[in-house]
Amino acid sequence: MSRAVRLAALAAMLAVTASCSSESTSAQPSLATVAQVTTAAVSTTVSATSTEAPTTTPATSTTVAPVPVYPLTGLPVTDSAVAERPALVVKIDNNAGARPQSGLNEADIVFEEIVEVQTRFAAVFQSRGADPVGPIRSGRTQDILLLGSFNQPLFMWSGGNGNVTRAIESSDFVNLSAQRSNVYGAAGFFRSNEHKSPHNLYASTTAAWTLAPEGAGAPPQQFLYLAPGNAAVGEPATGVDLEMDGLRIEWRFDAAAGSYLRSNGGTPHNDALSGQVSTENVIIMYVDYQPSAADANSPEAQTVGGGEVLVFTGGVLVRGTWARADRLSAVVLHDAAGTTIPLTPGRSFVELARVGTANPVA
């Protein structure tokens, strides 16, 4: 089916009323029985070539070759095969009963979306993976709008109501739903006994990547990154307080680590695999939320168009605007002068916040 036909089918189907979401169940092994996360080491080696002129006078010209970087972090590539694999998006639960999650610190980019009750994460993996990852929950129509710039990503989710399911099946995503019998075992889905249902569905990113269709390619770079040795320029800011429909989030800069640490309501937000949730960049995108055509009770972030943005990177705040031409385009961040805002190489956390809900901390 062509992309035009799929998008037309999506538009027609989103006008249908929604039914309730459902999720798959299976056996309940302990998370301790699942393989540990494989973390790629970061190499900063710069390659160079030297050419000696063919004369009697010694003369050497040195050209520094560009260092290949992972597209979603801007960090140097340490494994060329990994750099070429497709993006894998995992919908991760953020209900209080789902914490601590597994894999938030291994994702290259994490989007936090407002849903019917507080928030949910769309964690994008490419340079690293998480085994296990979860808890995994249902998708939303806002995911189709948000994630189109990742080049037909693998989309791992628990399943959803009929309207959302048909929307995702009609999209350009590779559908890795736990409700599909041919995917459940192959993607390593299982129910853990360390959380109560429905907050206990996990899977494996290693297994999920084996389900990528032939010819699946890497995502394009989403953001501009600072060159090695360059520091971010902006107004001093130690972090930001953010309200996401009843969930109070605090990000604070740890200068020693060069990253931002996350807390919820004053309590550190921990990941079961790697400790407190952290990131090198916090991007607050002010967006409008409208009712989803698939479910009037489901908020849908409007991520095509533009709005105000607050970018926290390297211990400073850069104020500006975000712009996005269509769902297949990446978000572009501009400062007040209209210059693209460069991020610190590393992981990024994008907060899809309602207008005026963030308070920078000096």
C-alpha positions as CSV (number, residue, x, y, z in Angstrom):
1,M,0.0,0.0,0.0
2,S,1.4,3.4,-0.9
3,R,2.0,6.1,1.8
4,A,-0.7,8.3,0.2
5,V,-3.2,5.5,0.5
6,R,-2.2,4.7,4.0
7,L,-2.5,8.3,5.1
8,A,-5.9,8.6,3.4
9,A,-7.1,5.5,5.2
10,L,-5.8,7.0,8.5
11,A,-7.7,10.2,7.9
12,A,-11.0,8.3,7.2
13,M,-10.6,5.9,10.1
14,L,-9.8,8.6,12.8
15,A,-13.4,9.9,12.4
16,V,-14.7,6.7,14.0
17,T,-15.7,6.6,17.7
18,A,-13.3,4.7,20.0
19,S,-13.7,1.5,22.0
20,C,-11.8,0.6,25.1
21,S,-8.2,-0.4,25.0
22,S,-7.0,-3.9,25.8
23,E,-3.7,-5.6,26.5
24,S,-2.2,-9.1,26.2
25,T,-1.2,-11.3,29.1
26,S,1.4,-14.1,29.5
27,A,3.5,-15.8,32.1
28,Q,5.1,-13.8,34.8
29,P,8.9,-14.3,35.1
30,S,11.0,-12.1,37.3
31,L,12.9,-9.2,35.6
32,A,16.0,-10.6,37.1
33,T,15.8,-13.5,34.7
34,V,16.0,-11.2,31.7
35,A,19.3,-10.3,30.0
36,Q,21.1,-7.1,31.2
37,V,21.3,-4.0,29.0
38,T,24.1,-3.9,26.5
39,T,25.6,-0.4,26.6
40,A,27.8,0.8,23.8
41,A,31.0,2.5,24.9
42,V,31.6,6.0,23.5
43,S,34.9,6.4,21.5
44,T,36.2,9.9,20.8
45,T,39.0,8.8,18.4
46,V,39.4,11.2,15.4
47,S,40.8,9.8,12.2
48,A,43.3,11.8,10.1
49,T,45.2,11.3,6.9
50,S,48.6,12.9,6.1
51,T,50.0,13.5,2.7
52,E,53.7,14.3,2.1
53,A,54.5,16.5,-0.9
54,P,56.8,14.8,-3.5
55,T,59.6,17.4,-3.2
56,T,63.0,17.5,-1.6
57,T,61.6,20.0,1.0
58,P,59.6,18.1,3.7
59,A,56.0,19.3,3.7
60,T,53.0,17.6,5.4
61,S,49.4,18.4,5.0
62,T,46.9,16.9,7.5
63,T,43.1,16.7,6.9
64,V,40.9,15.7,9.7
65,A,38.1,13.5,8.5
66,P,34.6,14.0,9.9
67,V,33.8,11.6,12.7
68,P,30.6,9.6,12.0
69,V,28.0,10.0,14.7
70,Y,24.9,8.2,15.8
71,P,21.9,10.1,14.2
72,L,19.9,10.5,17.4
73,T,22.6,11.4,19.9
74,G,25.4,13.1,17.9
75,L,27.9,10.9,19.7
76,P,30.8,9.1,17.8
77,V,29.9,5.8,16.2
78,T,31.5,2.8,17.9
79,D,29.6,0.1,15.9
80,S,28.8,0.8,12.2
81,A,26.2,-1.9,12.1
82,V,24.3,-0.4,15.1
83,A,24.5,3.0,13.5
84,E,22.6,1.6,10.5
85,R,19.7,-0.1,12.3
86,P,16.2,1.4,12.3
87,A,14.7,3.4,15.2
88,L,12.7,1.4,17.6
89,V,9.9,3.3,19.6
90,V,8.6,1.7,22.8
91,K,5.6,3.1,24.5
92,I,6.5,3.1,28.2
93,D,4.0,3.4,31.1
94,N,4.4,6.3,33.6
95,N,1.7,5.4,36.0
96,A,2.9,5.4,39.6
97,G,2.4,1.6,39.6
98,A,4.8,1.3,36.7
99,R,7.8,2.9,38.4
100,P,10.7,2.2,38.4
101,Q,10.6,1.6,34.6
102,S,13.4,-0.2,32.6
103,G,15.1,1.4,29.7
104,L,14.5,5.2,30.0
105,N,18.2,5.9,30.4
106,E,19.1,3.7,27.4
107,A,16.8,5.5,24.9
108,D,18.4,8.1,22.6
109,I,15.4,10.4,22.7
110,V,12.4,10.2,25.0
111,F,9.1,12.1,24.3
112,E,6.8,12.6,27.3
113,E,3.1,12.9,26.2
114,I,0.0,13.8,28.2
115,V,-2.5,11.0,28.1
116,E,-5.8,10.5,29.9
117,V,-4.1,10.1,33.3
118,Q,-0.9,12.0,33.7
119,T,1.8,11.0,31.1
120,R,3.3,8.3,29.0
121,F,6.7,8.0,27.3
122,A,7.6,7.3,23.7
123,A,11.2,6.1,24.1
124,V,13.2,6.0,20.8
125,F,16.1,3.5,20.8
126,Q,18.8,3.3,18.1
127,S,22.4,3.5,19.4
128,R,21.6,1.4,22.5
129,G,19.0,-1.0,23.7
130,A,17.4,-2.3,26.9
131,D,16.7,-5.9,27.9
132,P,14.1,-5.8,29.4
133,V,12.3,-2.6,28.4
134,G,9.0,-1.5,29.9
135,P,6.4,-1.6,31.3
136,I,4.9,-1.3,27.9
137,R,1.4,0.3,27.4
138,S,-0.9,1.3,24.5
139,G,-0.3,3.7,21.7
140,R,-2.2,6.9,20.7
141,T,-3.0,8.7,17.5
142,Q,-0.6,11.4,18.7
143,D,2.2,8.9,18.2
144,I,1.5,8.7,14.5
145,L,1.7,12.5,14.2
146,L,4.8,12.8,16.4
147,L,7.1,10.0,15.2
148,G,6.9,10.1,11.4
149,S,10.3,11.8,11.1
150,F,12.1,8.6,12.3
151,N,11.9,6.8,8.9
152,Q,9.2,4.2,9.4
153,P,10.2,3.2,12.9
154,L,9.5,-0.1,14.6
155,F,6.6,0.6,17.0
156,M,6.4,-1.5,20.1
157,W,3.2,-1.2,22.1
158,S,0.7,-3.3,24.1
159,G,-2.1,-2.8,21.7
160,G,-5.1,-0.5,21.9
161,N,-8.7,0.1,21.0
162,G,-10.0,-0.6,17.5
163,N,-9.7,2.9,16.1
164,V,-6.1,3.4,17.3
165,T,-5.2,-0.1,16.2
166,R,-6.5,0.6,12.7
167,A,-4.7,3.9,12.6
168,I,-1.4,2.4,13.5
169,E,-1.9,-0.5,11.1
170,S,-2.6,2.1,8.3
171,S,0.5,4.2,9.2
172,D,4.1,3.8,8.0
173,F,5.1,2.3,11.3
174,V,6.3,-1.3,11.6
175,N,3.6,-2.6,14.0
176,L,5.1,-4.6,16.9
177,S,1.9,-4.9,19.0
178,A,1.7,-7.4,21.8
179,Q,-1.8,-8.2,20.6
180,R,-0.3,-9.8,17.4
181,S,0.3,-13.5,17.9
182,N,3.2,-13.5,15.4
183,V,5.0,-10.7,17.3
184,Y,4.4,-11.5,21.0
185,G,7.0,-14.3,21.4
186,A,9.3,-13.1,18.7
187,A,9.6,-9.6,20.4
188,G,10.2,-11.2,23.8
189,F,7.0,-9.9,25.4
190,F,6.4,-11.2,28.9
191,R,4.5,-10.3,32.1
192,S,6.6,-9.6,35.2
193,N,5.6,-10.4,38.7
194,E,7.3,-7.3,40.0
195,H,4.4,-5.0,39.1
196,K,0.7,-5.5,39.0
197,S,-1.2,-5.8,35.7
198,P,-1.6,-3.8,33.5
199,H,1.7,-2.2,34.6
200,N,3.9,-5.3,34.1
201,L,4.3,-6.0,30.3
202,Y,7.9,-6.1,29.2
203,A,9.9,-7.0,26.1
204,S,13.3,-7.0,24.6
205,T,14.8,-4.4,22.2
206,T,17.3,-7.0,21.0
207,A,14.5,-9.3,19.9
208,A,12.5,-6.4,18.5
209,W,15.2,-5.4,16.1
210,T,15.2,-8.9,14.6
211,L,11.7,-8.1,13.3
212,A,12.8,-5.2,11.2
213,P,11.7,-5.6,7.6
214,E,14.4,-6.1,4.9
215,G,15.8,-2.8,3.8
216,A,14.8,-0.9,7.0
217,G,17.1,2.0,7.4
218,A,18.5,4.3,10.1
219,P,16.6,7.4,11.1
220,P,17.8,10.8,9.9
221,Q,19.4,13.1,12.4
222,Q,16.7,15.0,14.4
223,F,18.7,17.8,16.1
224,L,21.8,19.9,15.6
225,Y,24.7,19.1,18.0
226,L,27.6,21.1,19.4
227,A,31.0,20.4,18.0
228,P,33.4,18.6,20.4
229,G,34.9,21.1,22.9
230,N,32.2,23.7,22.3
231,A,30.0,24.8,25.3
232,A,26.4,25.8,25.1
233,V,25.6,29.5,25.2
234,G,22.5,30.8,27.0
235,E,21.2,32.2,30.3
236,P,22.3,30.4,33.4
237,A,19.7,27.9,34.7
238,T,20.0,25.0,37.1
239,G,16.9,23.3,35.8
240,V,13.1,23.6,35.4
241,D,9.9,22.7,37.2
242,L,7.1,21.4,35.0
243,E,3.4,20.6,35.5
244,M,2.0,17.9,33.3
245,D,-1.7,17.5,34.1
246,G,-1.2,16.8,37.8
247,L,2.3,15.3,37.6
248,R,5.0,17.7,39.0
249,I,8.3,17.1,37.3
250,E,11.7,18.6,38.3
251,W,14.8,18.5,36.2
252,R,18.1,19.7,37.9
253,F,21.5,20.0,36.3
254,D,24.3,17.9,37.7
255,A,27.4,19.8,36.6
256,A,29.8,17.0,37.6
257,A,28.0,14.5,35.3
258,G,27.0,17.1,32.7
259,S,23.4,15.9,32.7
260,Y,20.0,16.7,34.1
261,L,18.4,14.5,36.8
262,R,14.7,13.9,37.1
263,S,12.4,13.9,40.1
264,N,8.6,13.6,40.4
265,G,7.1,15.7,43.2
266,G,10.4,15.9,44.9
267,T,11.1,12.2,44.7
268,P,13.9,11.0,42.4
269,H,12.5,9.2,39.4
270,N,14.6,6.0,39.1
271,D,15.1,3.5,36.3
272,A,15.4,-0.1,37.5
273,L,18.4,-0.7,35.2
274,S,20.5,2.3,35.8
275,G,19.4,4.6,38.7
276,Q,17.9,8.1,38.5
277,V,16.5,9.1,35.2
278,S,18.9,11.5,33.5
279,T,19.5,13.2,30.1
280,E,22.0,15.6,28.5
281,N,19.2,17.8,27.0
282,V,15.7,18.8,28.2
283,I,13.5,20.3,25.6
284,I,10.2,21.8,26.6
285,M,8.0,22.2,23.6
286,Y,4.8,24.1,24.2
287,V,2.1,22.4,22.2
288,D,-1.7,22.5,21.9
289,Y,-3.7,19.5,22.8
290,Q,-6.9,18.6,21.0
291,P,-9.2,15.6,21.5
292,S,-8.2,12.6,19.3
293,A,-10.6,11.7,16.5
294,A,-10.2,8.1,17.6
295,D,-11.2,8.8,21.2
296,A,-12.6,12.2,22.3
297,N,-11.3,11.5,25.9
298,S,-7.7,11.1,24.6
299,P,-5.6,14.2,24.3
300,E,-3.6,14.6,21.1
301,A,-0.5,16.8,21.0
302,Q,-0.4,18.9,17.9
303,T,3.3,18.6,16.9
304,V,3.1,20.0,13.4
305,G,3.3,23.7,13.1
306,G,5.2,25.7,15.7
307,G,5.4,27.3,19.1
308,E,7.6,28.3,22.0
309,V,10.5,26.2,23.2
310,L,12.8,26.2,26.2
311,V,16.0,24.2,25.7
312,F,18.1,23.2,28.7
313,T,21.6,22.0,27.8
314,G,25.0,22.2,29.5
315,G,23.6,24.1,32.5
316,V,22.1,27.0,30.4
317,L,18.7,27.8,29.1
318,V,18.1,28.9,25.4
319,R,14.7,30.4,24.7
320,G,13.3,30.2,21.2
321,T,10.7,28.6,19.0
322,W,10.1,25.1,17.5
323,A,8.8,24.5,13.9
324,R,7.8,21.4,12.0
325,A,6.5,21.5,8.4
326,D,4.7,18.1,8.4
327,R,4.7,14.7,10.2
328,L,7.6,13.4,8.2
329,S,9.9,16.3,9.1
330,A,12.1,16.6,12.2
331,V,11.4,19.4,14.7
332,V,13.7,22.5,14.1
333,L,14.7,24.6,17.1
334,H,15.6,28.2,16.7
335,D,16.8,30.8,19.2
336,A,15.5,34.4,19.3
337,A,17.9,35.4,16.5
338,G,16.6,32.6,14.2
339,T,19.7,30.5,14.5
340,T,19.3,26.7,15.0
341,I,19.9,25.8,18.6
342,P,22.7,23.2,19.0
343,L,22.4,20.5,21.7
344,T,25.0,18.8,23.8
345,P,25.8,15.5,22.2
346,G,24.0,12.7,24.1
347,R,20.5,11.8,25.0
348,S,17.5,14.2,24.8
349,F,14.2,14.3,26.7
350,V,11.4,16.2,25.0
351,E,8.5,17.3,27.1
352,L,5.3,18.0,25.1
353,A,3.9,20.5,27.6
354,R,0.9,22.7,27.7
355,V,1.6,26.4,27.2
356,G,2.9,28.2,30.2
357,T,3.4,25.1,32.5
358,A,7.2,25.3,32.8
359,N,9.1,27.4,35.3
360,P,12.9,27.7,34.7
361,V,15.0,27.7,37.9
362,A,17.9,30.1,37.9
